[in-house]
Structures are given as structure tokens and as C-alpha cells.
């Protein structure tokens, strides 16, 4: 899995790009085109994400753009949300397949990362995959909200734990 280093507030784009084999530059371009269609003016994905935390209208735009991107790449809409009754802080990834890990620092979704075959890649530092247990140990204060498996086919890749 190729995971590119995210820009500020771009973990969602970097994660979706890694899952579908699309570059972060292309993901950013798709998102910003959709944002401009929604707002009738240009705004970067990072700026939208930052401002959406403080503005309900921009939060709705963020969700519409995110859902459009997920639909475009045939990914489940649940990737960017926490289902009711989700288990508290799961720590194990499926040993095969790929998907996402949604993590939180204060109870709300703050970061999303792709995983493949039991290893997670953090778009903030994507050089190597690590076990989720190690990522949590290396990032104190973070907890897992959801793990979403999108594909359970066997793949290969080098991992460093």
C-alpha cells in the first residue's frame, strides 16, 4: 500500500488515496473541485476541514464532499463516521484485507488511517506499517473509535514492527 505524507488536515484524502491507489495530488484536486462547486469559490480541503469544526454550514459541505468522494471510489460511506454501538477502543486489525482506522484524542473523530493485512500506516508519518497496538503505544492519549474493513483479499507488503 502506498501511503503519502498528508498535508495539514488531509488524513482523509491521504487515506482514501492509499486505499484506491490514487495520488494525494489527484485526491486533493477532486476534493477542491467539489468544494468549489459547493461554495462557488475556491477553498482548500485543509481549510475546509479546519473551518468545518467551527461552522455548521461548512461541516455540511465537508460531509457532502466526503460522501461524494467515497461514492466516486465505491467505498462505504461509513468510513467517515462512527456507528452507534461501536465497540470501545478496539485494538486489533484483521490479519488480511484493507480498510480504515478512525482514531480520537478526546472522544470525537480526529484522524483516519489506512490499514492493510494487520498493519496501519499513519499519513502523518507513512514510511512503514506498524501494528495498531504499537501505533497506540507510540501515540499516547489516542483511542480507536472504529475499524472498517473494506476488502478482505490477501495482499502483500513489507512491514516493520
DAPEBEL-V29836 format. One record per pair of residues at least 4 apart in sequence whose C-alpha atoms are under 7 Angstrom apart, sorted by sequence separation. I is the first residue (numbers start at 1). J is the second residue. D is the distance in whole Angstrom. If there is no record, write none. Layout:
i = {I	I}
j = {J	J}
d = {D	D}
//
This chain:
i = {6	10	11	12	13	14	15	16	17	18	22	23	24	25	26	27	28	29	30	31	32	33	34	35	36	43	44	45	46	47	48	49	51	52	55	56	57	58	59	60	61	62	63	64	65	66	67	68	69	70	71	82	104	115	116	122	130	131	132	133	134	135	136	6	17	22	36	43	70	104	105	115	121	130	17	36	52	53	70	103	104	114	115	136	17	35	36	51	52	70	102	103	104	113	114	121	6	35	103	113	121	102	103	113	120	121	4	14	17	48	52	67	102	113	119	120	3	13	32	101	102	119	120	32	100	101	119	120	32	49	100	101	118	119	13	31	48	100	3	13	99	100	2	99	1	28	98	99	98	97	98	4	96	97	79	96	95	96	38	94	95	94	93	130	35	129	130	131	34	128	129	130	128	31	10	105	9	105	8	104	105	117	93	103	104	9	92	103	104	9	91	103	104	91	102	103	102	102	101	102	101	100	101	100	99	100	99	98	99	98	99	91	98	89	90	97	98	89	97	89	96	97	88	96	97	96	86	82	82	79	19	18	15	15	15	11	12	11	11	14	11	6	3	5	6	4	5	3	5	5	4	3}
j = {10	14	15	16	17	18	19	20	21	22	26	27	28	29	30	31	32	33	34	35	36	37	38	39	40	47	48	49	50	51	52	53	55	56	59	60	61	62	63	64	65	66	67	68	69	70	71	72	73	74	75	86	108	119	120	126	134	135	136	137	138	139	140	11	22	27	41	48	75	109	110	120	126	135	23	42	58	59	76	109	110	120	121	142	24	42	43	58	59	77	109	110	111	120	121	128	14	43	111	121	129	111	112	122	129	130	14	24	27	58	62	77	112	123	129	130	14	24	43	112	113	130	131	44	112	113	131	132	45	62	113	114	131	132	27	45	62	114	18	28	114	115	18	115	18	45	115	116	116	116	117	24	116	117	100	117	117	118	61	117	118	118	118	159	65	159	160	161	65	159	160	161	160	65	46	141	46	142	46	142	143	155	132	142	143	49	132	143	144	50	132	144	145	133	144	145	145	146	146	147	147	147	148	148	148	149	149	149	150	150	151	144	151	143	144	151	152	144	152	145	152	153	145	153	154	154	146	145	146	148	114	114	112	113	114	111	112	112	113	123	123	123	121	123	124	123	124	123	125	126	126	126}
d = {5	6	6	6	6	6	6	6	6	6	7	6	6	6	6	6	6	6	6	6	6	6	6	6	5	7	6	6	6	6	6	7	6	7	6	6	6	6	6	6	6	6	6	6	6	6	6	6	6	6	6	7	6	5	7	5	6	6	6	6	6	6	6	6	4	7	5	7	5	5	7	4	5	6	6	5	5	7	7	6	5	6	6	6	6	7	7	7	4	6	6	6	7	7	6	6	6	7	5	6	5	6	6	5	5	7	6	6	6	7	7	6	5	6	5	5	7	7	7	6	7	5	6	6	7	5	5	6	6	7	6	6	6	7	6	7	7	4	5	7	6	6	6	5	6	7	5	7	4	6	6	7	7	5	7	4	5	6	7	7	4	5	5	7	7	5	6	7	6	6	6	5	6	7	6	6	5	5	6	6	6	7	7	7	5	6	7	6	6	7	6	4	7	6	6	5	6	5	6	6	5	6	7	5	5	7	4	6	5	6	7	7	5	6	6	5	6	5	4	6	6	5	7	7	6	6	7	7	6	6	7	7	7	6	5	6	6	6	7	6	6	5	7	5	6	6	6	6	6	6	6	6}
//
